[in-house]
């Protein structure tokens, strides 16, 4: 009887050790996401993570994972958790963006120069929630540098002067699509982006003047 109890205790200890090891699985998040106090969007937000932040993953259930990162604990959507490696968008020349070039755009003549007036400084980049969709535009390749974030449904017929002809990479989240064009009013050479684009094609690299996120 004693040997049976000892074997049972050993088995339970092994299972617990495995559970502890699973709870410390290294991972990262693939995009900006909110951290919630429980496994649903009904729980309050306790913090936020940015794309490629590393996390330790505990249990995952019903589309949510319990994580710990930099002293913060909570739950994030499992759709944005990448187990075992850091989510880096390393794209080849023909991968990562679905381009539909339209040289000449709609055929409309270019509009005359506008008196744009002063623009207020852009708001700080938001922490994107699980349900939201949109895109962030970066001034350097590989999603680095200053960022200009736009939510789904926003259109810029012309960009503020401080952002015009400055974007070099685009991060898309929530299933959004992005049209970017070299000229104002979504004219000239344009492309439709459906995925994260670590490096814009040469025709649009630092040449975007208008955009539409939908």
ABEGO torsion letter per residue (X at the ends): XAAAAAAAAAAAAAAAAAAAAAAABBBBBABBBBBBABBBAABBBAEBBBBGBBBBBBBBBGGBBBBBBGGBBEBBBAAABBBGBBBBBBBBAABGBBBBBBBGEAGBBBBBBBBAEBBBBBBBBBBBBAABBEBBBBABBGGBEBBBBBBBGBBBABBBAAABGABABBBBBGGBBBBBBABBGGBEBBBBBABBBABBBAAABGABABBBBX
